[in-house]
Amino acid sequence: MGASELRLRRPARARSVAPIRRALRAFLEALAFDGSALDDITTAAGEALANAAEHAYAHETTRRNRDVELRARFDRGELSVEVSDGGSFIERSPLPGRGFGLRIIRAIACQIQIETSRGTCVRMLFPGPLRKVDARHQY
Amino acid sequence: MNESKTIATIRLAGELEISRKREMRDALALSESARAVLLDLSDVTYADSTALTELLRFCAAAQGADTPIAILIAAPQFLRLVQYAGLATAFRIFQDRGDALHYLSECAGM
């Protein structure tokens, strides 16, 4: 089975987050992800998308790229999900009771990398779906 | 918001996420006549950290007003989100409506 990929680009706005998240969920369901893994991966991606929508261009004054892009790739039993934007990265909100997004992502993903050299790219890695055991092979 | 005796009920349903931030903030308001509040989120199908932030804001206001809050959550995704955020002890969460109402009745001395 070859690699499967989903790539979506939308304006970095709050109303873009749910449609992208739902498209990712459909992509994962087609790859046989289900149950809590399906919920958790879409939750983590939703947090990265919401962070981009809320913070990436909050202090921008120019009219350059203001999109957010999600790229999901499943290859050799491993799923990577990248959420990237052209804006600035905020690790923690200065306001009390905020900044749970990254904590949630870190609790779910096997691995997380954040690149901030050109905009922000949050890269999350997850294990693939567990294969159901064929009953004919059970003894 | 529905008020039954002195326990007010606030219901929110569907996906509680960033695009509904304003709606959540408007809905999560304390009634002066309520001695306790049941926050019924049993029909919520998805929640994100924006929802958690609004819940924290609401619970802090309720604590300041000495009004007990019980939160009813059914979706496994929502329950795990609370755990992942490290907020399991920040809210009084119930999965059974009767248990939530019993808790509120005891807290409000009814």
Interface residues (C-beta under 8 A of the other chain):
Chain A: A14 R15 V17 A18 R21 S36 D39 D40 T43 G46 E47 A50 A53 E54 G97 R98 F100 G101 R103 I104 A107 I108
Chain B: E15 E17 I18 S19 K21 Y46 D48 S49 T50 L52 T53 L56 R57 A60 P76 Q77 R80 L81 Q83 Y84 A85 G86 L87
